Amino acid sequence: MPIIEPGREDLKDLTGIHLWHGGMSNCSQRCRITLAELNLDFESHLMNLQAGDHATEEFQQINPNGVVPVLVHDGTVVINSVDIIDYLDNTLGDGSLRPPHLDNAVAESLQHADQSQLALKYCTFEFFFQHGPRASEETFQNIVNGLHSKFLQDFWREYRLGFARERIHDMVGRVHDDFLRREGVLSDGREWMAGDQFSLADIAWMPNFHRFDLLRWPLEKYPNLMRWFETASARPSYTKALDGWEPKKLMDRALGTLDERRANNDGIDNYGPFATD
Ligand SMILES: N[C@@H](CCC(=O)N[C@@H](CS)C(=O)NCC(=O)O)C(=O)O
């Protein structure tokens, strides 16, 4: 359900476009790309998820699910990134990012992006955040005790203990299947995910492809996707939505360790369907 009743009275009085979002969060990146495509300015409420900004009561009154992004537009609260980008195009754009003749294909892409979030999350925490600065015990306890969502509490506990290798094998396999499905969609030579026009279907997948590029995924296995991404990532909206938002210090540290990990045959391409051991 994308539009929710504001849990805080003061949200109803907010005017303009407000986005609660994370710098590295792919779901937030999707929203920032859409805002840039529509040439819309927004008031930024930047959250540090690794510090547990989203586990506070104050934030969970905005989104009871305890996740970013959240859009508040003139007092209307919208959650879930694929619904937010749809809302933005529909309400503040002219609908051109979801052209009627491509509606079914856009719906398929958005739904698939939504379903693929869990595997992306596991891979990101395993291959990226695990190598950033480790949260103190106090921060970790605040996150787990503060979050209302049992799913998120369990996820953070599992992450803190270190994911089982089997779990990561499984998640890498799921991402590979997701990419094969997107590769199939593009196999008729079409330029964009939904057909002949750039649309929300592309925006939904741009941050995901970027994420796995960062994680040193063997992207050459999907030539259609690589071709698509080269064109999609050349759009000014992509640069605007990503550059300057992804925390540089964290990126440098995590990416350096990722390269080391790969050199030690423990990179993402040593898991799931890519593992040879
Ligand atoms: N289906 C939601 C997923 C939102 C989501 O999982 N957001 C992540 C960042 S991309 C988050 O806030 N995670 C908090 C956590 O893992 O504790 C959407 O598309 O907005």
The ligand as an SDF file (V2000), in Angstrom:
LIG
                    3D

 20 19  0  0  0  0  0  0  0  0999 V2000
   10.4930   -2.3740   -0.6130 N   0  0  0  0  0  0  0  0  0  0  0  0
   11.1080   -1.2340    0.0150 C   0  0  0  0  0  0  0  0  0  0  0  0
   12.4290   -1.6680    0.5930 C   0  0  0  0  0  0  0  0  0  0  0  0
   13.0710   -0.5600    1.3560 C   0  0  0  0  0  0  0  0  0  0  0  0
   14.3720   -0.9870    1.9890 C   0  0  0  0  0  0  0  0  0  0  0  0
   14.6340   -2.1680    2.2440 O   0  0  0  0  0  0  0  0  0  0  0  0
   15.2100    0.0160    2.2660 N   0  0  0  0  0  0  0  0  0  0  0  0
   16.4990   -0.2370    2.8250 C   0  0  0  0  0  0  0  0  0  0  0  0
   17.5360    0.6330    2.1450 C   0  0  0  0  0  0  0  0  0  0  0  0
   17.6000    0.2660    0.3960 S   0  0  0  0  0  0  0  0  0  0  0  0
   16.4670    0.1010    4.3170 C   0  0  0  0  0  0  0  0  0  0  0  0
   15.9590    1.1210    4.7080 O   0  0  0  0  0  0  0  0  0  0  0  0
   17.0130   -0.7890    5.1330 N   0  0  0  0  0  0  0  0  0  0  0  0
   17.0740   -0.6260    6.5330 C   0  0  0  0  0  0  0  0  0  0  0  0
   17.6610   -1.8270    7.2090 C   0  0  0  0  0  0  0  0  0  0  0  0
   18.1370   -2.7350    6.5160 O   0  0  0  0  0  0  0  0  0  0  0  0
   17.6560   -1.8870    8.4330 O   0  0  0  0  0  0  0  0  0  0  0  0
   11.2950   -0.1170   -0.9960 C   0  0  0  0  0  0  0  0  0  0  0  0
   11.4250   -0.4110   -2.1950 O   0  0  0  0  0  0  0  0  0  0  0  0
   11.2760    1.0570   -0.6170 O   0  0  0  0  0  0  0  0  0  0  0  0
  1  2  1  0
  2  3  1  0
  2 18  1  0
  3  4  1  0
  4  5  1  0
  5  6  2  0
  5  7  1  0
  7  8  1  0
  8  9  1  0
  8 11  1  0
  9 10  1  0
 11 12  2  0
 11 13  1  0
 13 14  1  0
 14 15  1  0
 15 16  2  0
 15 17  1  0
 18 19  2  0
 18 20  1  0
M  END
$$$$
